[in-house]
Amino acid sequence: MRRKLVVGNWKMYGNLARNKALLEGVLSGVRELRNADYGVCVPYPYLAQAQSMLQGSNIAWGAQNVSQNEQGAFTGAVAAGMLVDFDCRYVIIGHSERRALFHESNDIAATKFDTAIKAGLTPIFCVGETLAERESGVTEQVVARQLEVILNHVGAQAVAKSVIAYEPVWAIGTGKTATPEQAQAVHAFIRQRVSQLDAVVAQDLRILYGGSMKPGNAAELLAQPDIDGGLIGGASLVAEEFVAICRAAQ
């Protein structure tokens, strides 16, 4: 039985005071929830705050991106080793916003994935299709292409140390959500694709849904056999909403 995982992606939101109130609310709400795993991925400047407030709790923390380079003259970049210094567990890689807005290719995402694994971090690797791609009936081809670049680059055994997040791009920040059946179909496809290389890895791999999971739809989505949790955007910025989703994962 795969243990559910709920991770908040704060994106570029927050300040010290707001973060403190948010984390206090989340800590209070999930303190007694022990049947699933929880985490938050915060902007780089707030890693120290997250570490200070969350250490010793049942909430892990991480970052939203990482450089593919270990060190060097890369102004503005943050290395995997720096994230390790702050005891990060997770790092989000290949998010659709990084791909679309910052032109990160599949190859760059695969290199970042490899760098994170080697540093001992757990990548949350995002895959998903745009609305045009879904309407063209090429969802599986797009997701397979995004998956194959890491499977070919690092192999199934490295993927076993990661989490995959399916994020239909058309459902992020739009208020739209894939139906549980639509989401389940893609999650099942991802697991089947990984199983072609290693059935054991595929069976144990946690695949999160990242398309506008909310308290109102979390239970139905999480009841699907191949949906193992959520990568939560907007709802992770409201303690009551994030806690409600965490309770659904119980």
Secondary structure, 3 states (H helix, E strand, C coil): CCCCEEEEECCCCCCHHHHHHHHHHHHHHHCCCCCCEEEEECCHHHHHHHHHHHCCCCEEEEECCCCCCCCCCCCCCCCHHHHHHCCCCEEEECCHHHHHHCCCCHHHHHHHHHHHHHHCCEEEEEECCCHHHHHCCCHHHHHHHHHHHHHHHHCHHHHCCCEEEECCHHHCCCCCCCCHHHHHHHHHHHHHHHHCCCHHHHHHCCEEECCCCCHHHHHHHHCCCCCCEEEECHHHHCHHHHHHHHHHHC
